[in-house]
Amino acid sequence: MSDHAAPATGAILVTGANGFVGRALVEHLLTSQPRPVIAAVRQADADLPPKASRRVAPALGPTAQWASALKGVECVVHAAARVHVMQDAVADPLQAFRQVNTAGTLALATQAAQAGVRRFVFISSIKVNGEQTLPGQAFTADQPPQPVDPYGVSKHEAEQGLLQVARETGMEVVIVRPVLVYGPGVGANVASMMRWLARGVPLPLGAIDNRRSLVSLANLVDFVALCVEHPCAANQVFLVSDGEDLSTTGLLRRMSRALGRRALLIPIPPACLALMARVLGKTPVAQRLLGSLQVDIEKNKQRLGWQPAVPVDVALQATARHFLELQRR
């Protein structure tokens, strides 16, 4: 057992607290934790859950000063980041990601350790492991990382730096690498899929037999909250998913049911789709739709006793309800 197994009393600071994951995490911690939860946000008027305390935080970067935000804090959950984008407009994407996700994270962690923070939970990315797996050959938390794109590289470098800070200072570090997150309020590719399905757009995605791990927002924040407290999470890396892998075709069908629609999926052979994507310069998009990316969460079960609490269909229904409510406004 850890020396820190006794119940903690200091505050939990959540960075990126008005983001998709951060806001849900603050809401979850407010209902599951007896100790104070502080939302670190860039603007004082940021939209937050009503009971959340707030502190204005600096922009993530190597020179950011966190002393005032860290007062009385025992655990930091770092969800703020420069997020992955499909078409980055900056001249040097790797440098831009490193400035925020690597140098900014390590500046915060170093100052947290100096301020006496006990534990630092880092929301990383499955992109640290790599971009795809062979069907049935899932990524594990402890295999050598193979990041490919600038975002994944910046997150991996941040992880390495955090583990070094842990060794030098004694502050506990927990690294959580989620797969694709979905849930009420999700944007990007998942929101686009729901729009297509809700409008009854025929999609040439009816014959894809890949396997992809996903994680609902509810399951992710439940796991992160466990990592805040569990003594056996200290200085460990975890992958997190719903524990059920879906094909792209299967996901679209189940999403359609959640939306109360009939999916119009045309069974085009994946090889033809890959060729068309290559001709159109959309190979990365095709890789996500056609390729596999699976993760093994056995470590979470064995080490922390965690099981995903929310089934995929229940999470998809919650996602669809929120989407349809927004469409009616």
C-alpha positions, 0 to 999 in steps of 0.5 A: 500500500502507498503511504498516501492510502489515507483519505485525502482532504486537499482540493482537486484542481481540474485544468481545461475545466470548461472543455468537453472532458473537463466539464464532465469530470468536474461534474462527476467529482462534485458528486463523488468527492467530499473534498473541494473541486476547483475548476481552472479556466482561462476566463472568469466567466467560463460556463461551469457546473453551478457548484464548482469553485473556479480559479483563473489559470494562465495559458499553458506554456513554458513560462506560465505561473500557477502559484495562485491556482495551486494554493491548497491543492492536493491533486491536479487533473490536467485535462487542458491541451492543444488538441489534435486537429485534422488540418493544422494551419500553423507552420510548425505543428510539432513545435506548437504542440510541444509548446503547450502539451509538453513544455506547458504540462511540465511547467505546471507539474514542476510547480505543482510538485513545489507547491506540495501537490500529492498526485498529478493525473495527466489526460494523455492520448491513445495516439502515444501508443500509435495510430492503428492495430491489427484486429485482435492485437490490442495496444497495452498500457506497458508496451513501447510507445510509437506515436506518429503525428505531432500531437501524439509525439507531444503527449508522449514527451509530456509523459516522459517528462512527468515520470521524470518529475515524479522520480525527482520530487516524489509527486505521484503521476498517473497517466491516462490514455483515452481512445476516441471519446463520445458522449453528450456534447461531442463534436468533430467526427462523431457529431458529423456521423450523427448529422449524416445519420439523422438526415438519412444520408446514404453512406458507403460504409456498410461492409467494414469489418474492422475493430475500434475501441471507444470510450464514453464520457461517463466511463472516462470520467469515472475512471479518471476519478478513480485514478485521483484516489486509488493508491495502486494508480500511482506512477502508472499508465492506463488505457481506457475504453468501454471494453467493447470494440465495434466495427465502423459499420456496427457503430453506425447501425447502433448510433442510428438506433439511438437516434431513432433512424434507419441507417442507409449503409451501402456495402462498398468493399473497403479496398475500393473505399481506400483507393478512392480516399487515396485518389482524393487525398483523404487517406488519414480519414480512410484509416480511421474509418477502415482501420482497427485500433483496439486497447486492452484494459485488463490492467485497469481491472486487475490493478484498480478493480475497475470495470466500465459501468455504462454499456455502449448502447446506453452511452450512445442513447445519451449522446443521441438524446443530447444531439437531438435536443440541440437540433430541435432548438 
